[in-house]
Amino acid sequence: MRVLRNNGLTIVLMAIFLITLFGQLWSGQVEYNDDQRDHGLPQISLLAYGGTSHFWQALAENVESEFLQMAVFVVFTVFLFQKGSPETKDPDDKSLEDEDPRLKRDDPKAPWPVRRGGFVLWLYSHSLSIFFLAIFFLSFGLHALAGRWAYARAQQFAGQPEPTLGQYVTSGRFWFESMQNWQNEFLSLAAMVYASVYLRERGSAESKRVAAPHDEHE
């Protein structure tokens, strides 16, 4: 089917996401119930576990770091370069990405915001980074809320008072949870940008031609 052919990458990646999401749900339930058993508390079902702060904190931490990475990458590649990497623009040439969209205002095939112009066009011109940042801030907030509930539960078991949301988001625990995920995202991104200058994967849109010179952009 044409729909599958034209959207194959998105469909397969989303399928893998759902499979791994279920894997996280299942393995998280096992860990959660082990903790429940250690404290003499009843076991809970998979469905009930899906509503716990333990699950939502872990999910939000991962989503938060991924979309922060993508937002930063989209914005930084506007003005930062890596000579020879297909992941950035060529610093020595005028790029098509820098074309003034107002020149295409009368093009019937241009997206509606381009033909509309004004603030709508400005918003559309930055919609990719806005989209990623919006998901980042939503997941960051969810991480703070769910993490606070999970931490309060641990404090309750230890006979300690529950922290407020403000206390939690200013604690070393919260930022340790965030930073350990963020560092991995930026390390992998830097590795991809730099390695793509010298290494190849034949047939991949994320790689240059195998025979292309190292300093060439494509």
C-alpha positions, 0 to 999 in steps of 0.5 A, a space after each residue: 500500500 502507498 500509505 505504508 510505503 510513504 510512511 514506513 519509517 514513522 510507522 515502524 518507529 512508532 511500532 517499536 516505541 509502543 513495543 518498548 513502552 509495553 516492555 517498560 510497563 511490564 518490567 516496571 510493574 515487576 519492580 514496583 510489586 517487588 518493592 510492594 512485597 518488601 514493604 508488606 503491601 499488596 501487589 497491583 495489576 498491570 493496569 493499576 501500575 500504569 496509573 502510578 507515579 513510578 511509571 509516569 516519572 520514568 516515562 516523563 524523564 525519557 520523553 523530556 530528554 529526547 525532545 530537549 535534544 531535538 529542540 536544541 539540535 533544530 535551533 543550534 543547526 540554524 547557526 552552528 555547523 560541522 564541516 562535512 556532516 550531512 546533519 548540518 548546513 555547509 558553512 561555506 555555501 548559501 543554503 536553501 534552508 535560509 531562503 526567504 519564504 515570503 518569495 513563495 507567497 504566490 506559489 499555490 503549492 506552498 503551505 497555507 501559512 506561507 501564503 498567509 504571511 504575517 505572524 502566522 508565517 513567523 510562527 510556522 517558520 519556527 513551528 518545529 522547534 516550538 513543537 519539540 520545546 512544547 513537548 519538552 516543557 510538558 514532559 518536564 512538568 510531568 516529571 516534576 509532578 510524578 517524581 514528587 509523588 514517587 519521592 513522597 512515597 519513598 519518604 513515607 516508607 522511611 518515616 520522613 515528611 513528604 516534600 513539597 513540589 518546590 522542595 522536590 524540583 530544587 533537590 539534588 534527586 530531581 536534577 540528578 534524574 534529569 541530568 543523567 538522561 540529558 547527558 546521554 542525548 547530547 553525547 549521542 547527538 554529538 557522536 552522530 554529527 561528528 561520525 557522519 563526517 567520516 563514516 558511511 551507511 550505504 543507502 541511508 538518508 542520514 549518511 553521505 554517499 560512500 564515495 563522497 569526500 569527507 569535507 563535502 556536504 550533501 
